[in-house]
Structure formats: structure tokens, C-alpha cells
Amino acid sequence: MSSESIKGSSMIVKMTRTLMNEGWSFTPNEFDVIIKAENKATGESVHFPSIGNLKTWLYQKALSY
């Protein structure tokens, strides 16, 4: 997923781009909704069954900055 194809609120776009710069990769579904985040450097992987789970995870990441 490229940073130009990210859609959503400004928080989603900014935080996703920040995480991509830190080594995270994001997998979208056929509707361009992020369903998986993965950091190969740390081995961390997160699946998002809903957009609410994605937003919660991104807000928690944003609060750690």
C-alpha cells in the first residue's frame, strides 16, 4: 500500500504515513480499507476485523508519540 492510496480521516492518514516511515506495512482489502499492519523489523503483526479496531489501534499508537 502506498502512502498516496491511504484514505480516511486526517488522523488515519497522518498516523499511517508516520508508521510507514518507521517500517510498518499495511494490507488493504478490495475496498482499500486497511485490514492488516505488519512490522517486519519487530515481527509485530495486527489484524483488523473492523474499521473501529483499526481506528482504536491508530489512536493508541498516536498517543504514544
N, C-alpha and C positions, 0 to 999 in steps of 0.2 A: 504494500500500500504506500503510495507516495503522499507527501505532505500536502500536495495540491488537491488530492481527492478527499480529504477529510471534510466531513460536513457535520454541522451541529452548532451548538451554542459557542460563544467565543471562548468559554472556559474549556470546552471539549477540544476545540481546535488548538488553543494555546498549549494546553497541558499535553495533548498527544504529540504535538511538534517538539515540545521540550523533552518528552520521554524518548522520542525517536532519536534525538541528538545524543541521548545517554545510552543508546544501544537497544532500545526496545523496538520490536517489530509488531505490527498489527495485522490481523487477518480479517477482512470483511466478508460478509455473506453476499448473496446475489443482489441485495438491496443497498449495498455499501454501508451496512451497519457493522461496526466492529464486534466480532464475536470471540476473538482470542487475542491476547497480548503475550509476548514472549521475549525474554531477555536471555540471549544465548550465552552472554558472559557470566551471568549468575546462575543460569539454569532455571530461573523462575518462569512459570507459565500460569496464566489465568484465563479461564473460560467464562464468558458472559452469556448466561441463558436469556437475559433481557437487557434492554437499554437502561433500565433502572440500576441493574448491577454494574454496568459499565460506568454510569454517572457517579455512583457511590464510590467505586474504586478510584476514579479520576479525582474526585473531591478529596478523598483521603490522601492521595499522592500529592495534590496541590497544597494541602495543609502541612505537609512535611517540608515544604520549601520555605 
